[in-house]
């Protein structure tokens, strides 16, 4: 029988390598019917399960294979892959080390170990491992790609770009590497190059929904994209990635009883120290548990102190790292969720294709994304009258539910230092400092041109920019050159890197008199942080949600005088404020108290309106079932 088993294994491997997974699985299981202890069939069946997103099953199968045959380096490496997909990073690290003990020159295991260190944020160590792997196999495309990812997170953008390009020289047919290179080229201001590699990634893998979502996110930053252009682009994503699931029959297990708390599900990869958590935690803490029962579905691989707080505030917590979309949809269905809320949109690590399977009768988009999802299966989007005024419905596939107290509720950071005296009054020469701590992805050439004009009209002023991208020498030189081309002396521009401690980030506002909001994509968390530190933000009200968030926030705290209707007014208002130092000082001194007493920080009032919205949407759905 051994000979026939080997023949079956050979056939199964051929199917597996040709991605005929059903045929491969049938043959692996046939082998195990003859010999339940065949380690190769167990291992490869586990690999198949891992490739299909069934990582718990993969762990069980490969671990069983290792107990039978502990000396297979690939067994340990692939067990590590399944554990890593589940977010069990230290266990995965142990597996990769075991593989390397058995085979020290095992490049795949060395690269995989580097990825675990990468996920553990030990990026310098990861880089060293990838470089060591390349010394053994100098033309390994996957290792070059992984090296690029870690270098990017270290802020070494030019080196990362070189690594991605080297990977594609070896193998130009890697959609993941094209997507990674696209992202980094965009960060470096090469929009055309970024678009070319995005298109190539999707050409190589049309089903690559994560790359497609990444492209949509970037398009939101582009001033050349009209709201209608963006709407069409989002509908195209849905056509490719949602449509295949629309004809599936939907069966809900919900309880139709009238008087009971609604089961609300929140899905996010950002239940951690992240801007989303700054607005989600106040709602979670203020929810009335007589009206709602909270289920959180966490896509967080590396929990932190914020994750632990959110977990403690929820009624039910599920970690969904490594769980396939199909399995996640079934979990949500079995949890009998009434209203399922996506907090991510087309940002990183979203689970929109799980929502496409419509596991809950009412599905809502809120908070994490400044545009429509483009989907039919998400029926409602929470917003407000300022961010999405009348007429915005025409640019959304969802119905717009405008929350009367605003669509945001900010949780002020406990570690915030006190508000400092206006810096223009502290400087000996009384020079005025504008500032923006937004992502530099939002600081496009049009924004720089406007800020340069403000600086030219106020010769004694300075501009402070702060963010992750400023750690890269190439990016710093690019920004310095653009400002220089507009006639602004570089000694008036301070490019500050990101700082590791959040308190130090907030304390940097002590050096800013007035914050400048970018456009067409405003700040959100950044604006709220500036306001809490006493620094008003001047915003240009735009023609889309992303460009009207600033107006929404400022209106909630009574700072309408910092909302400009057009670009000329934006520039002139910035210039005018440099001559109103005493007024700006008074605003600064009272801004934290004003904000704390406003709707923007009224967690209980916000939770009440959200719960009422959930109940209204639920009752409307129920009425449609009769």
KOLDOMAR-433361 format. One record per residue (C-alpha): x, y, z negated. Coordinates in Angstrom, 1 decimal, always signed. Layout:
- X/Y/Z
...
This chain:
- +0.0/+0.0/+0.0
- +3.0/+2.3/-0.6
- +3.6/+2.5/+3.2
- +0.0/+3.4/+4.0
- +0.0/+5.9/+1.1
- +3.1/+7.6/+2.6
- +1.4/+7.7/+6.0
- -1.7/+9.4/+4.4
- +0.6/+11.9/+2.6
- +2.3/+12.7/+5.9
- -1.1/+13.3/+7.6
- -2.3/+15.3/+4.7
- +0.7/+17.6/+4.8
- +0.3/+18.1/+8.5
- -3.3/+19.3/+7.9
- -2.2/+21.4/+5.0
- +0.5/+23.2/+6.9
- -1.9/+23.8/+9.8
- -4.4/+25.3/+7.2
- -7.0/+22.6/+7.8
- -7.6/+22.6/+4.1
- -10.7/+20.4/+4.0
- -9.0/+17.6/+5.9
- -5.9/+17.9/+3.7
- -7.9/+17.8/+0.5
- -9.9/+14.7/+1.6
- -6.6/+12.8/+2.3
- -5.0/+13.9/-1.0
- -8.0/+12.6/-2.9
- -8.0/+9.4/-0.8
- -4.4/+8.8/-2.0
- -5.4/+9.4/-5.6
- -8.3/+6.9/-5.3
- -5.7/+4.3/-4.5
- -3.2/+5.6/-7.0
- -4.4/+8.2/-9.6
- -0.8/+8.7/-10.8
- +0.7/+9.6/-7.4
- +2.7/+12.8/-8.4
- +3.0/+14.1/-4.9
- -0.7/+14.0/-4.1
- -1.5/+15.6/-7.5
- +1.1/+18.3/-6.9
- -0.1/+19.1/-3.4
- -3.7/+19.0/-4.3
- -2.9/+21.5/-7.0
- -1.1/+23.7/-4.5
- -4.2/+23.6/-2.3
- -6.3/+24.6/-5.2
- -4.0/+27.5/-6.0
- -4.1/+28.7/-2.4
- -7.9/+28.6/-2.6
- -7.9/+30.8/-5.8
- -8.8/+27.9/-8.1
- -5.9/+28.5/-10.4
- -7.2/+26.8/-13.5
- -7.7/+23.6/-11.5
- -4.2/+24.0/-9.9
- -2.6/+24.3/-13.4
- -4.2/+21.1/-14.5
- -3.3/+19.1/-11.4
- +0.4/+20.2/-11.2
- +0.9/+19.9/-14.9
- -0.3/+16.3/-14.6
- +2.1/+15.7/-11.7
- +5.0/+17.1/-13.8
- +4.2/+14.7/-16.7
- +4.5/+11.8/-14.3
- +7.6/+13.2/-12.5
- +9.3/+16.0/-14.5
- +12.3/+16.3/-12.1
- +10.7/+18.1/-9.1
- +11.9/+21.7/-8.8
- +9.0/+22.5/-6.5
- +6.5/+21.1/-9.0
- +7.7/+23.6/-11.7
- +7.9/+26.5/-9.2
- +4.3/+25.9/-8.0
- +3.0/+25.5/-11.6
- +4.6/+28.8/-12.3
- +2.8/+30.3/-9.3
- -0.6/+29.2/-10.6
- +0.1/+30.4/-14.1
- +1.3/+33.8/-12.7
- -1.9/+34.1/-10.7
- -3.8/+33.7/-14.0
- -1.7/+36.4/-15.7
- +0.0/+33.8/-18.0
- +3.4/+35.5/-17.2
- +5.6/+34.1/-20.0
- +4.5/+30.5/-19.3
- +5.2/+31.1/-15.6
- +8.6/+32.4/-16.4
- +9.4/+29.2/-18.3
- +8.3/+27.2/-15.3
- +10.6/+29.1/-12.9
- +13.5/+28.7/-15.3
- +12.8/+25.0/-15.4
- +12.9/+24.8/-11.6
- +16.2/+26.7/-11.5
- +17.8/+24.3/-14.1
- +16.9/+21.4/-11.8
- +18.1/+23.3/-8.7
- +20.2/+26.4/-9.3
- +20.2/+27.5/-5.6
- +16.4/+27.3/-5.4
- +15.8/+30.7/-3.8
- +12.0/+30.6/-4.0
- +12.1/+30.0/-7.7
- +14.6/+32.8/-8.2
- +12.4/+35.1/-6.2
- +9.3/+34.0/-8.1
- +11.1/+34.6/-11.4
- +11.9/+38.1/-10.2
- +8.2/+38.7/-9.5
- +7.3/+37.7/-13.0
- +9.9/+40.1/-14.4
- +8.4/+42.7/-12.0
- +4.9/+42.1/-13.5
- +6.3/+42.3/-17.0
- +7.7/+45.7/-15.9
- +11.3/+44.6/-16.3
- +12.0/+46.0/-12.8
- +15.8/+46.4/-13.1
- +16.1/+42.7/-14.0
- +13.8/+41.8/-11.2
- +16.0/+43.7/-8.7
- +19.1/+41.9/-9.9
- +17.4/+38.5/-9.4
- +16.3/+39.4/-5.9
- +19.8/+40.6/-5.0
- +21.2/+37.3/-6.4
- +18.7/+35.3/-4.3
- +19.8/+37.3/-1.2
- +23.4/+36.4/-1.9
- +22.5/+32.8/-1.6
- +20.1/+33.3/+1.4
- +21.0/+36.6/+3.0
- +18.1/+36.6/+5.5
- +15.1/+35.6/+3.4
- +12.2/+37.8/+4.4
- +10.1/+37.2/+1.3
- +12.9/+38.1/-1.1
- +13.6/+41.3/+0.8
- +9.8/+42.1/+0.5
- +9.8/+41.4/-3.2
- +13.0/+43.5/-3.7
- +11.2/+46.4/-1.9
- +8.3/+46.2/-4.3
- +10.4/+46.4/-7.4
- +12.6/+49.2/-6.0
- +9.4/+51.1/-5.2
- +8.2/+50.9/-8.8
- +11.6/+52.1/-9.9
- +11.1/+55.2/-7.8
- +13.9/+54.2/-5.4
- +11.8/+54.8/-2.3
- +14.5/+55.0/+0.3
- +16.1/+51.7/-0.8
- +12.7/+50.1/-1.0
- +11.9/+51.2/+2.6
- +15.2/+49.7/+3.8
- +14.3/+46.4/+2.1
- +10.9/+46.2/+3.7
- +12.3/+47.1/+7.1
- +15.0/+44.4/+6.7
- +12.3/+41.9/+5.8
- +10.4/+42.7/+9.0
- +13.5/+42.5/+11.1
- +13.8/+38.9/+10.0
- +10.1/+38.1/+10.3
- +7.9/+40.8/+11.9
- +4.7/+38.8/+11.3
- +4.2/+39.4/+7.6
- +1.0/+41.3/+6.9
- +1.9/+41.9/+3.2
- +5.2/+43.5/+4.1
- +3.6/+45.7/+6.7
- +1.1/+46.8/+4.1
- +3.9/+47.5/+1.5
- +5.9/+49.5/+4.1
- +2.8/+51.4/+5.0
- +2.1/+52.4/+1.4
- +5.7/+53.6/+0.9
- +5.9/+55.5/+4.2
- +2.7/+57.4/+3.1
- +4.3/+58.3/-0.2
- +7.3/+59.7/+1.8
- +5.0/+61.8/+4.0
- +5.2/+59.7/+7.1
- +1.5/+59.4/+7.9
- +1.8/+58.2/+11.4
- +4.3/+55.5/+10.4
- +2.1/+54.4/+7.6
- -0.9/+54.1/+9.8
- +1.0/+52.1/+12.4
- +2.0/+49.5/+9.8
- -1.5/+49.4/+8.3
- -2.9/+48.6/+11.7
- -0.3/+45.9/+12.2
- -1.1/+44.3/+8.9
- -4.8/+44.1/+9.8
- -4.0/+42.9/+13.3
- -2.0/+40.0/+11.9
- -4.7/+39.3/+9.3
- -8.1/+40.8/+10.0
- -9.4/+39.3/+6.8
- -6.8/+41.2/+4.7
- -9.4/+43.2/+2.7
- -6.9/+44.6/+0.2
- -4.8/+46.2/+2.9
- -7.9/+47.6/+4.5
- -9.0/+49.0/+1.1
- -5.6/+50.5/+0.7
- -5.9/+52.2/+4.1
- -9.3/+53.7/+3.1
- -7.9/+55.1/-0.1
- -5.1/+56.9/+1.7
- -7.5/+58.3/+4.3
- -9.3/+60.1/+1.4
- -6.1/+62.2/+0.9
- -6.0/+63.3/+4.5
- -7.2/+66.8/+5.2
- -7.6/+65.9/+8.9
- -10.3/+63.3/+8.1
- -13.8/+64.7/+8.2
- -16.5/+63.3/+5.8
- -18.1/+61.6/+8.7
- -14.8/+60.1/+9.8
- -14.4/+58.7/+6.3
- -18.0/+57.3/+6.2
- -17.5/+55.5/+9.5
- -14.2/+54.0/+8.2
- -15.9/+52.7/+5.1
- -18.7/+51.1/+7.0
- -16.1/+49.4/+9.2
- -14.5/+47.8/+6.1
- -17.9/+46.5/+5.1
- -18.6/+45.1/+8.6
- -15.5/+43.0/+8.4
- -15.4/+42.0/+4.7
- -19.0/+42.2/+3.4
- -21.0/+41.1/+6.4
- -19.9/+37.4/+6.3
- -21.6/+37.1/+2.9
- -24.9/+38.9/+3.6
- -26.8/+36.0/+4.9
- -26.2/+33.8/+1.9
- -29.3/+33.1/-0.2
- -29.2/+35.0/-3.5
- -30.6/+33.4/-6.6
- -30.6/+35.4/-9.8
- -30.9/+33.8/-13.3
- -32.0/+37.0/-15.0
- -34.5/+37.2/-17.8
- -37.6/+39.1/-16.6
- -38.8/+39.8/-20.2
- -39.8/+43.5/-20.6
- -38.5/+44.2/-24.0
- -34.9/+43.2/-24.4
- -31.4/+44.8/-24.1
- -30.2/+44.8/-20.5
- -27.1/+42.8/-19.8
- -24.6/+45.2/-18.2
- -21.5/+43.9/-16.5
- -18.4/+46.1/-15.9
- -15.7/+44.9/-13.5
- -12.3/+46.6/-13.4
- -8.5/+46.0/-13.1
- -8.1/+49.2/-15.1
- -9.1/+48.2/-18.6
- -5.7/+49.5/-19.8
- -3.8/+52.8/-20.1
- -5.2/+54.2/-16.9
- -7.3/+57.2/-15.9
- -10.4/+55.1/-15.6
- -10.2/+54.1/-19.3
- -10.1/+57.7/-20.3
- -13.7/+58.0/-19.1
- -14.9/+54.4/-19.6
- -13.9/+54.1/-23.3
- -16.2/+56.9/-24.5
- -19.2/+55.3/-22.8
- -18.3/+51.8/-24.1
- -18.0/+53.1/-27.7
- -21.2/+55.1/-27.5
- -23.5/+52.4/-26.0
- -26.6/+51.6/-28.0
- -26.5/+47.9/-28.6
- -30.2/+47.7/-29.1
- -30.6/+48.8/-25.5
- -27.6/+47.1/-23.7
- -25.4/+44.1/-24.1
- -22.0/+44.7/-22.6
- -20.0/+42.2/-20.6
- -16.5/+43.3/-19.4
- -14.8/+41.4/-16.6
- -11.1/+42.3/-16.9
- -8.7/+42.0/-14.0
- -5.8/+43.1/-16.2
- -2.7/+40.9/-16.0
- -0.7/+42.8/-18.7
- -3.0/+43.9/-21.6
- -2.0/+46.9/-23.7
- -3.3/+48.7/-26.7
- -6.1/+50.2/-24.6
- -7.1/+46.7/-23.4
- -7.4/+45.6/-26.9
- -9.6/+48.5/-27.9
- -11.9/+48.0/-25.0
- -12.1/+44.3/-25.7
- -13.1/+45.0/-29.3
- -15.8/+47.5/-28.2
- -17.4/+45.0/-25.8
- -19.9/+42.3/-26.6
- -18.4/+39.8/-24.2
- -15.0/+39.8/-22.6
- -13.7/+37.7/-19.7
- -10.3/+37.8/-18.2
- -10.7/+37.2/-14.5
- -7.1/+37.4/-13.3
- -6.6/+34.5/-10.9
- -10.4/+33.8/-10.6
- -11.5/+33.6/-7.0
- -14.3/+35.9/-5.7
- -16.6/+32.9/-5.3
- -15.9/+31.7/-8.9
- -16.3/+35.2/-10.3
- -19.6/+35.7/-8.6
- -20.9/+32.4/-10.1
- -19.6/+33.4/-13.6
- -21.5/+36.7/-13.4
- -24.6/+34.9/-12.1
- -24.4/+32.4/-15.0
- -24.0/+35.3/-17.4
- -27.4/+36.5/-16.2
- -26.1/+40.1/-15.6
- -28.9/+42.5/-14.9
- -26.8/+45.5/-13.8
- -23.3/+45.0/-12.5
- -21.0/+48.1/-12.3
- -17.9/+48.4/-10.1
- -15.4/+50.8/-11.7
- -12.8/+50.5/-8.9
- -14.0/+51.1/-5.4
- -11.3/+50.8/-2.8
- -8.4/+51.2/-5.2
- -5.8/+48.6/-6.1
- -6.9/+45.1/-7.2
- -10.6/+45.7/-6.6
- -13.1/+42.8/-6.6
- -15.5/+44.3/-4.0
- -15.7/+41.0/-2.1
- -17.1/+39.4/-5.3
- -19.8/+42.2/-5.3
- -20.4/+41.3/-1.6
- -21.8/+37.9/-2.8
- -24.4/+39.9/-4.8
- -24.2/+38.1/-8.1
- -26.5/+40.6/-9.9
- -29.8/+42.1/-8.8
- -28.7/+45.7/-9.4
- -25.2/+46.7/-8.4
- -23.7/+50.1/-9.1
- -20.5/+52.0/-8.1
- -19.2/+54.5/-10.6
- -16.1/+56.3/-11.7
- -13.0/+54.7/-10.1
- -13.3/+55.8/-6.5
- -14.2/+59.2/-4.9
- -16.2/+57.9/-2.0
- -18.8/+55.4/-0.8
- -17.9/+51.8/-0.8
- -19.6/+51.4/+2.6
- -21.4/+48.3/+1.3
- -25.0/+47.3/+1.4
- -24.8/+45.0/-1.6
- -23.9/+47.9/-3.9
- -27.1/+49.8/-3.9
- -26.4/+52.8/-6.2
- -23.6/+55.2/-6.8
- -23.5/+57.4/-9.9
- -22.6/+61.0/-9.3
- -23.9/+64.5/-10.1
- -25.3/+67.6/-8.4
- -21.9/+69.4/-8.2
- -19.8/+66.5/-6.9
- -22.5/+65.3/-4.4
- -25.0/+68.1/-3.6
- -28.1/+67.6/-1.6
- -27.3/+66.1/+1.8
- -24.4/+63.9/+0.6
- -26.8/+60.9/+0.9
- -26.1/+60.9/+4.7
- -22.5/+60.0/+4.0
- -23.2/+57.1/+1.6
- -24.5/+53.6/+2.1
- -25.5/+53.6/-1.6
- -28.4/+55.6/-3.0
- -27.0/+58.6/-5.0
- -28.1/+58.7/-8.6
- -27.3/+62.2/-9.9
- -26.7/+62.1/-13.7
- -28.1/+65.3/-15.2
- -25.2/+65.7/-17.7
- -22.5/+65.0/-15.1
- -21.0/+61.7/-13.9
- -18.0/+62.0/-16.2
- -17.4/+61.8/-19.9
- -13.9/+62.4/-21.1
- -12.3/+60.9/-24.2
- -9.7/+63.4/-25.4
- -6.4/+61.7/-26.3
- -5.8/+61.3/-30.0
- -2.0/+61.8/-29.5
- -2.4/+65.2/-27.9
- -0.2/+67.9/-29.5
- -1.7/+71.3/-30.5
- -2.3/+73.9/-27.8
- +0.6/+76.2/-27.5
- +0.7/+80.0/-27.0
- +0.4/+81.0/-23.4
- +3.9/+80.6/-22.0
- +3.8/+83.9/-20.0
- +3.6/+85.6/-23.5
- +6.6/+83.6/-24.8
- +9.0/+84.2/-22.0
- +11.3/+87.3/-22.4
- +10.6/+88.3/-18.8
- +6.9/+87.3/-19.0
- +7.1/+85.3/-15.8
- +4.0/+83.3/-14.9
- +4.1/+79.6/-14.3
- +1.6/+77.7/-12.1
- +1.6/+73.9/-12.4
- +0.3/+70.7/-10.9
- +0.8/+67.3/-12.6
- -1.3/+65.5/-9.9
- +0.0/+62.6/-7.8
- +2.2/+64.1/-5.1
- +0.1/+62.0/-2.6
- -2.5/+64.8/-3.0
- +0.0/+67.5/-2.3
- -0.2/+67.6/+1.5
- +1.3/+70.3/+3.8
- -1.8/+72.5/+3.7
- -1.7/+72.5/-0.1
- +2.0/+73.4/-0.1
- +1.3/+76.2/+2.4
- -1.3/+77.6/+0.0
- +0.9/+77.3/-3.0
- +3.8/+78.9/-1.2
- +1.6/+81.8/-0.2
- +0.6/+82.3/-3.9
- +4.2/+82.3/-4.9
- +5.2/+84.8/-2.2
- +2.4/+87.2/-3.4
- +3.5/+86.9/-7.0
- +7.3/+87.3/-6.8
- +7.9/+86.7/-10.6
- +6.0/+83.4/-10.8
- +7.2/+79.8/-10.9
- +5.7/+76.5/-9.9
- +6.1/+73.2/-11.9
- +5.3/+69.9/-10.2
- +5.4/+66.7/-12.1
- +4.9/+63.0/-11.1
- +6.3/+59.6/-10.4
- +7.4/+60.3/-6.8
- +9.8/+63.0/-8.0
- +12.2/+60.3/-9.3
- +13.2/+59.6/-5.7
- +15.9/+61.8/-4.2
- +14.5/+61.7/-0.7
- +11.0/+62.9/-1.9
- +12.5/+65.7/-3.9
- +14.5/+66.9/-0.9
- +11.4/+66.7/+1.3
- +9.3/+68.9/-1.0
- +12.2/+71.3/-1.5
- +12.6/+71.6/+2.3
- +8.8/+72.2/+2.9
- +8.7/+75.0/+0.3
- +12.0/+76.4/+1.7
- +10.5/+76.4/+5.2
- +7.6/+78.5/+3.8
- +10.1/+81.0/+2.5
- +10.0/+80.1/-1.2
- +13.3/+80.0/-3.0
- +14.0/+76.6/-4.6
- +14.9/+78.1/-7.9
- +11.2/+78.9/-8.3
- +10.2/+75.3/-8.0
- +10.6/+72.9/-10.9
- +10.3/+69.2/-9.9
- +9.8/+67.3/-13.1
- +9.9/+63.5/-13.2
- +7.3/+61.4/-15.0
- +8.0/+60.8/-18.7
- +7.5/+57.4/-20.5
- +5.6/+58.8/-23.5
- +2.1/+60.1/-23.0
- +2.4/+62.7/-25.7
- +5.4/+64.2/-23.9
- +3.4/+64.3/-20.7
- +0.7/+66.3/-22.4
- +3.3/+68.5/-24.1
- +4.7/+69.6/-20.7
- +1.5/+71.7/-20.3
- +3.1/+74.0/-22.9
- +5.1/+75.4/-20.0
- +2.1/+76.0/-17.7
- -0.1/+79.1/-17.6
- -2.5/+78.1/-14.9
- -3.0/+74.7/-13.2
- -3.6/+74.5/-9.4
- -5.9/+71.8/-8.1
- -4.9/+70.1/-4.8
- -7.3/+69.6/-1.9
- -9.1/+67.9/-0.2
- -8.6/+65.4/-3.1
- -8.9/+67.1/-6.5
- -7.5/+65.9/-9.8
- -9.9/+64.3/-12.3
- -8.0/+63.0/-15.3
- -5.2/+65.5/-14.6
- -7.7/+68.4/-14.8
- -9.2/+67.1/-18.0
- -5.8/+66.7/-19.6
- -4.9/+70.2/-18.5
- -8.1/+71.7/-20.0
- -7.6/+69.8/-23.3
- -4.1/+71.4/-23.5
- -5.7/+74.8/-23.0
- -4.7/+75.2/-19.3
- -7.6/+76.1/-16.9
- -7.4/+74.6/-13.5
- -8.1/+76.6/-10.4
- -9.9/+74.5/-7.8
- -11.0/+74.9/-4.2
- -14.5/+73.5/-3.8
- -14.5/+71.2/-0.7
- -16.9/+69.3/+1.5
- -16.8/+65.9/-0.1
- -16.9/+64.2/-3.5
- -13.1/+64.1/-3.8
- -12.9/+67.8/-3.2
- -15.8/+68.7/-5.5
- -14.8/+66.8/-8.7
- -12.9/+69.9/-9.9
- -16.1/+72.0/-9.6
- -18.0/+69.3/-11.4
- -15.6/+69.3/-14.4
- -15.2/+73.1/-14.6
- -18.9/+73.7/-14.4
- -19.5/+71.4/-17.4
- -17.2/+73.5/-19.6
- -18.3/+76.9/-18.3
- -15.3/+77.8/-16.3
- -17.1/+78.6/-13.0
- -14.8/+81.6/-12.5
- -12.0/+79.1/-11.7
- -13.9/+77.6/-8.7
- -13.0/+79.1/-5.4
- -15.4/+78.8/-2.4
- -12.8/+79.0/+0.3
- -9.0/+79.0/+0.8
- -8.6/+82.8/+0.9
- -10.5/+83.1/-2.4
- -8.4/+80.2/-3.9
- -5.1/+82.0/-3.1
- -6.4/+85.5/-4.2
- -7.8/+84.1/-7.4
- -4.5/+82.6/-8.3
- -2.7/+85.9/-7.6
- -5.3/+87.8/-9.7
- -4.9/+85.6/-12.8
- -1.2/+86.5/-13.0
- -2.4/+90.0/-13.9
- -5.0/+88.9/-16.5
- -2.6/+87.5/-19.1
- -4.5/+88.6/-22.2
- -7.8/+87.1/-20.9
- -6.0/+83.9/-19.9
- -4.5/+83.7/-23.4
- -8.0/+84.0/-25.0
- -9.4/+81.3/-22.8
- -6.4/+79.1/-23.6
- -6.9/+79.5/-27.4
- -10.5/+78.5/-27.3
- -10.6/+76.0/-24.5
- -10.1/+72.8/-26.5
- -13.1/+73.7/-28.8
- -15.2/+74.7/-25.8
- -14.4/+71.4/-24.1
- -15.1/+69.3/-27.2
- -18.6/+70.8/-27.6
- -19.5/+70.5/-23.9
- -21.3/+67.8/-22.0
- -18.0/+66.7/-20.6
- -17.1/+65.2/-24.0
- -20.5/+64.3/-25.3
- -20.2/+60.6/-25.4
- -23.5/+59.9/-27.1
- -25.5/+62.1/-24.7
- -23.7/+60.6/-21.7
- -24.4/+57.0/-22.9
- -28.0/+57.8/-23.4
- -28.4/+59.1/-19.8
- -26.5/+56.1/-18.3
- -28.6/+53.6/-20.3
- -31.8/+55.4/-19.1
- -30.4/+55.1/-15.5
- -29.8/+51.4/-15.9
- -33.3/+50.8/-17.3
- -34.8/+52.9/-14.4
- -32.9/+50.9/-11.8
- -33.8/+47.6/-13.4
- -37.5/+48.4/-13.6
- -37.4/+49.5/-9.9
- -35.8/+46.2/-8.9
- -38.4/+44.2/-11.0
- -41.2/+46.1/-9.4
- -39.9/+45.1/-6.0
- -40.1/+41.4/-7.0
- -43.8/+41.4/-7.6
